[in-house]
Amino acid sequence: MKLTRLAATALAAVLALPAAAEPFRLIVTDLETPLVPNSVMDLALQGGYFERAGVEVELVRVQQTPLAVAALQAGEGDMANIAVDALLQLVAREAADLRAVVSPNKSLPFLIAAAPEISTPAELEGRSFGVGRIGSLDHSLSMAVLNAAGVDSGTLDVVTLGQPNVRAQALMAGQVDATTMSIGTMIALPDPDSVNVLIDTDAYYAAAPVVTKVNAVSVETLETRREDVEAVIEALVLASRDFAQDGSAWVAAMAEARPDVERGDLERLSEAYAASWSVNGGLQRAELEHTAEWMAQSEDFKDIQLPPLEAWVDFGPLDAVLARVGVAEGMDESSR
């Protein structure tokens, strides 16, 4: 069958067009939009921030950092939101070519809650304590926080339970005496007043002021899709700034994403997160160096040589974004 001259010309034009870029796959460790500032990744997609930045993003949902890392290394995603301690261990043990490029929510708003009959941290000694897994972020941070509060964490019966909502349910059911959860998880409980907050979010962060999560990419992705990496960072920074400037914008976006959560609860969370947004990308040299030094003291880093900052962080993409959109003042102070 012969093509007409018009059809042949049209076909040639189509073939000459550049192939459509693959969606940029962002791996997140929440199966639904979380009730913390890390929600900015879901909400940036929902609110069209990625599209306006010029990149098509697809969220890949997994449970917890180990699966996120596995997915990233298997090529099932281009960027992953993972725990800093996991990234440090990967780079130190395997010389992994992964780099942190942004931190949408550098410090998760953790608190330690306990059964009603436990009113002080000291009363936890000898009791059961629920964690995600041994060596997980909530486990390592919480043990440091409890030790700082004068609790001998070695006396605790540490129970592996998984995700924060599962740990919270176990606490409500009397299966453990205490656990760590975010303030969002606690507010979402059927009866949040039925548990005692032993260590609130401010005291928790004061005892362990570390950057807990970052978004990491491979060096190959930085080389082959740098424009997309910068576009993703730009979208996250601009969304964070909008939510920091107007807490009601976050409430409205979350009400759409999580209609199962009472609006009053979202409003209380918005007030709690007022100063928690990564308006400059959340990567500051001094904080990251302190974080690495703190994590190096844990058992997980025994006999491991701590990698230099340049081996696991690349400020370049974020700095390029800040050069375009400017540096926001007032929180998340940018420093190199």
C-alpha positions as CSV (number, residue, x, y, z in Angstrom):
1,M,0.0,0.0,0.0
2,K,1.5,3.4,-1.1
3,L,1.3,6.4,1.1
4,T,0.0,9.6,-0.4
5,R,2.4,12.5,-0.4
6,L,0.4,14.2,2.4
7,A,0.4,11.1,4.5
8,A,4.1,10.5,4.0
9,T,4.9,14.1,5.0
10,A,2.8,13.7,8.1
11,L,4.4,10.4,9.1
12,A,7.9,11.9,8.6
13,A,6.9,14.8,10.8
14,V,5.8,12.5,13.6
15,L,8.9,10.4,13.4
16,A,11.0,13.5,13.6
17,L,9.5,14.5,16.9
18,P,11.6,13.8,20.0
19,A,10.4,10.8,22.1
20,A,8.3,11.8,25.1
21,A,10.3,11.7,28.3
22,E,9.5,9.0,30.8
23,P,7.7,10.2,33.9
24,F,10.1,11.0,36.8
25,R,9.3,8.4,39.4
26,L,9.4,9.6,43.0
27,I,9.5,6.9,45.6
28,V,7.7,7.7,48.9
29,T,7.4,5.6,52.0
30,D,3.8,6.3,52.9
31,L,0.9,4.4,51.4
32,E,-1.3,7.5,51.7
33,T,-0.7,11.2,52.1
34,P,1.0,11.5,55.6
35,L,-0.2,13.9,58.3
36,V,3.3,15.5,58.4
37,P,5.2,18.1,56.3
38,N,6.5,15.2,54.2
39,S,3.0,15.4,52.7
40,V,4.4,18.1,50.5
41,M,5.5,15.5,47.9
42,D,1.9,14.2,47.5
43,L,0.4,17.7,47.6
44,A,2.9,19.1,45.1
45,L,1.6,16.5,42.6
46,Q,-2.0,17.1,43.6
47,G,-1.6,20.9,43.3
48,G,0.2,20.9,39.9
49,Y,3.5,22.1,41.2
50,F,5.5,19.5,39.3
51,E,3.6,20.2,36.1
52,R,4.3,24.0,36.5
53,A,8.0,23.3,37.1
54,G,8.0,21.3,33.8
55,V,8.3,17.7,34.9
56,E,5.8,14.8,34.9
57,V,6.1,13.0,38.2
58,E,4.7,9.6,39.2
59,L,4.6,8.6,42.9
60,V,5.8,5.1,43.7
61,R,4.5,4.0,47.1
62,V,6.4,1.5,49.3
63,Q,6.6,0.8,53.0
64,Q,9.6,2.1,54.9
65,T,13.1,3.0,53.8
66,P,14.5,-0.5,53.0
67,L,12.0,-1.1,50.3
68,A,12.5,2.5,49.0
69,V,16.2,1.9,48.7
70,A,15.7,-1.4,47.0
71,A,13.3,0.1,44.5
72,L,15.7,3.0,43.8
73,Q,18.7,0.6,43.3
74,A,16.6,-1.7,41.1
75,G,15.7,1.2,38.8
76,E,12.1,1.3,39.8
77,G,12.3,5.0,40.6
78,D,14.5,8.0,40.0
79,M,14.4,9.6,43.4
80,A,13.5,8.2,46.8
81,N,12.6,9.7,50.2
82,I,14.8,7.7,52.6
83,A,16.2,7.8,56.1
84,V,19.6,9.5,56.4
85,D,21.1,6.7,58.4
86,A,20.3,4.2,55.6
87,L,21.9,6.4,53.0
88,L,25.0,6.8,55.1
89,Q,25.3,3.1,55.6
90,L,24.8,2.4,51.9
91,V,27.5,4.8,50.9
92,A,29.9,3.6,53.6
93,R,29.4,-0.1,53.1
94,E,28.8,-0.4,49.4
95,A,30.2,2.8,48.0
96,A,26.8,3.4,46.6
97,D,26.6,6.2,44.1
98,L,23.6,7.9,45.8
99,R,23.4,11.6,46.7
100,A,20.9,13.5,48.8
101,V,19.6,16.5,46.9
102,V,16.8,17.9,49.0
103,S,14.9,17.2,52.2
104,P,11.2,18.0,52.0
105,N,10.8,17.2,55.7
106,K,14.1,17.1,57.4
107,S,12.8,16.5,61.0
108,L,9.8,14.4,61.5
109,P,7.6,15.6,64.4
110,F,8.1,12.6,66.6
111,L,6.8,12.3,70.2
112,I,6.8,9.4,72.7
113,A,3.4,8.3,73.9
114,A,2.6,5.8,76.6
115,A,-0.3,4.0,78.3
116,P,-2.5,6.0,80.7
117,E,-0.9,4.6,83.8
118,I,2.6,5.7,82.8
119,S,3.1,9.4,83.5
120,T,6.9,9.9,83.4
121,P,9.7,8.6,81.2
122,A,11.3,7.0,84.3
123,E,8.3,4.7,84.6
124,L,9.2,3.1,81.2
125,E,12.2,1.2,82.5
126,G,11.5,-2.6,82.2
127,R,8.4,-1.9,80.0
128,S,7.7,-2.8,76.4
129,F,8.4,-0.2,73.7
130,G,7.1,-0.5,70.1
131,V,9.4,0.3,67.1
132,G,9.2,0.0,63.4
133,R,12.1,-2.4,63.3
134,I,15.4,-2.8,65.2
135,G,17.7,-0.2,63.9
136,S,15.0,1.9,62.2
137,L,15.0,5.6,62.4
138,D,12.3,5.8,65.1
139,H,14.1,3.1,67.1
140,S,17.6,4.7,67.1
141,L,16.3,8.3,67.7
142,S,13.9,7.2,70.4
143,M,16.6,5.3,72.3
144,A,18.8,8.4,72.3
145,V,15.9,10.6,73.4
146,L,15.0,8.3,76.3
147,N,18.6,8.0,77.4
148,A,18.7,11.8,77.4
149,A,15.6,11.8,79.6
150,G,17.4,9.5,82.1
151,V,15.8,6.3,81.0
152,D,18.1,3.2,80.7
153,S,16.9,2.1,77.3
154,G,18.7,-1.2,77.8
155,T,16.0,-2.3,80.2
156,L,13.2,-1.9,77.6
157,D,11.5,-4.8,75.9
158,V,11.7,-3.5,72.3
159,V,8.9,-4.9,70.1
160,T,9.0,-4.7,66.3
161,L,5.6,-3.6,65.0
162,G,6.1,-1.7,61.7
163,Q,4.4,1.5,60.6
164,P,3.5,4.3,63.0
165,N,-0.3,3.7,62.7
166,V,0.2,0.0,63.6
167,R,2.3,1.0,66.6
168,A,-0.3,3.5,67.7
169,Q,-3.0,0.9,67.5
170,A,-0.9,-1.6,69.5
171,L,-0.5,1.1,72.2
172,M,-4.2,1.7,72.2
173,A,-4.9,-2.0,72.5
174,G,-2.5,-2.4,75.4
175,Q,-0.1,-4.6,73.4
176,V,2.9,-2.3,74.2
177,D,3.4,0.2,77.0
178,A,4.8,3.0,74.8
179,T,5.9,3.9,71.3
180,T,7.1,6.7,69.1
181,M,4.7,8.3,66.6
182,S,4.3,11.6,64.8
183,I,1.9,14.2,66.2
184,G,-0.3,13.6,63.2
185,T,-0.6,9.9,64.0
186,M,-1.6,10.7,67.6
187,I,-4.2,13.3,66.6
188,A,-5.7,10.8,64.1
189,L,-6.3,8.2,66.9
190,P,-9.9,7.5,67.8
191,D,-9.3,8.8,71.3
192,P,-5.9,10.7,71.5
193,D,-6.5,11.7,75.1
194,S,-6.4,8.1,76.1
195,V,-2.6,8.1,75.8
196,N,0.0,10.1,77.7
197,V,2.6,12.2,75.9
198,L,5.8,11.6,77.8
199,I,8.1,13.5,75.5
200,D,6.5,16.1,73.1
201,T,7.8,17.0,69.7
202,D,9.9,20.0,70.9
203,A,11.6,18.0,73.6
204,Y,12.1,15.1,71.2
205,Y,13.9,17.3,68.6
206,A,15.9,19.1,71.3
207,A,17.3,15.7,72.5
208,A,18.0,14.5,68.9
209,P,18.3,17.5,66.5
210,V,19.2,15.5,63.4
211,V,18.1,15.5,59.8
212,T,16.1,12.3,59.6
213,K,15.1,12.0,55.9
214,V,16.3,13.2,52.5
215,N,15.4,12.7,48.9
216,A,18.3,10.8,47.2
217,V,19.1,10.1,43.5
218,S,21.8,8.2,41.8
219,V,24.8,9.9,40.2
220,E,23.6,8.5,36.9
221,T,20.2,10.3,37.3
222,L,22.0,13.5,38.2
223,E,23.9,13.2,34.9
224,T,21.1,12.1,32.6
225,R,18.0,13.8,34.1
226,R,19.5,16.8,36.0
227,E,16.8,19.2,34.6
228,D,14.1,16.9,36.0
229,V,15.8,16.6,39.3
230,E,16.0,20.4,39.6
231,A,12.4,20.7,38.5
232,V,11.3,18.3,41.3
233,I,13.3,20.3,43.8
234,E,11.8,23.6,42.6
235,A,8.3,22.2,42.9
236,L,8.9,21.0,46.5
237,V,10.5,24.2,47.6
238,L,7.7,26.4,46.1
239,A,5.0,24.2,47.6
240,S,6.7,24.3,51.0
241,R,6.8,28.1,50.8
242,D,3.1,28.4,50.0
243,F,2.2,26.2,53.0
244,A,4.6,28.1,55.3
245,Q,3.1,31.4,54.2
246,D,-0.5,30.2,54.5
247,G,-1.3,27.3,56.8
248,S,-4.9,27.2,55.5
249,A,-3.6,26.3,52.1
250,W,-2.1,23.1,53.6
251,V,-5.3,22.4,55.4
252,A,-7.4,22.7,52.2
253,A,-5.0,20.5,50.2
254,M,-4.9,17.9,53.0
255,A,-8.7,17.9,53.3
256,E,-8.9,16.9,49.6
257,A,-6.1,14.3,50.0
258,R,-7.3,12.9,53.3
259,P,-11.1,13.4,53.6
260,D,-11.0,10.8,56.4
261,V,-9.3,13.3,58.8
262,E,-11.3,15.9,60.7
263,R,-10.7,19.4,59.5
264,G,-10.2,20.6,63.0
265,D,-7.4,18.0,63.4
266,L,-5.7,19.3,60.2
267,E,-5.9,22.9,61.5
268,R,-4.2,21.9,64.8
269,L,-1.5,20.1,62.8
270,S,-1.0,23.1,60.6
271,E,-0.3,25.2,63.6
272,A,2.1,22.6,64.9
273,Y,4.0,22.6,61.6
274,A,4.1,26.4,61.1
275,A,7.9,26.6,61.4
276,S,8.7,23.1,60.0
277,W,8.6,23.7,56.2
278,S,11.7,23.2,54.1
279,V,11.4,26.5,52.3
280,N,15.0,26.4,51.2
281,G,15.2,22.7,50.5
282,G,16.3,21.5,54.0
283,L,19.9,20.8,53.2
284,Q,22.3,22.8,55.4
285,R,26.0,21.8,55.8
286,A,26.2,22.2,59.6
287,E,23.1,20.2,60.3
288,L,24.1,17.4,58.0
289,E,27.5,17.2,59.4
290,H,26.1,17.1,62.9
291,T,23.6,14.4,61.8
292,A,26.3,12.2,60.4
293,E,28.5,12.6,63.6
294,W,25.5,11.7,65.8
295,M,24.5,8.7,63.7
296,A,28.1,7.4,63.7
297,Q,27.8,6.9,67.4
298,S,25.1,4.3,67.0
299,E,25.6,0.5,67.0
300,D,24.7,0.4,63.3
301,F,27.9,2.3,62.5
302,K,30.2,0.2,64.6
303,D,33.4,-0.5,62.6
304,I,32.1,1.7,59.7
305,Q,34.2,4.6,58.3
306,L,31.9,7.6,58.1
307,P,31.9,8.9,54.5
308,P,32.7,12.5,53.9
309,L,29.7,14.8,53.2
310,E,30.5,15.1,49.5
311,A,30.2,11.4,49.2
312,W,26.5,11.4,50.0
313,V,25.2,15.0,49.5
314,D,25.2,17.1,46.3
315,F,24.2,20.7,47.0
316,G,24.4,21.6,43.3
317,P,20.8,21.0,42.1
318,L,19.3,22.7,45.1
319,D,21.7,25.7,44.8
320,A,20.7,26.0,41.1
321,V,17.1,26.1,42.1
322,L,17.7,28.7,44.9
323,A,19.6,30.9,42.4
324,R,16.4,31.0,40.3
325,V,13.7,31.3,43.0
326,G,15.7,33.1,45.7
327,V,16.3,32.3,49.3
328,A,13.5,32.5,51.8
329,E,14.1,34.2,55.1
330,G,12.8,33.2,58.5
331,M,13.1,29.4,58.7
332,D,15.2,26.6,57.2
333,E,18.1,29.1,56.9
334,S,20.3,28.3,53.9
335,S,24.0,27.8,54.7
336,R,26.9,26.1,53.0
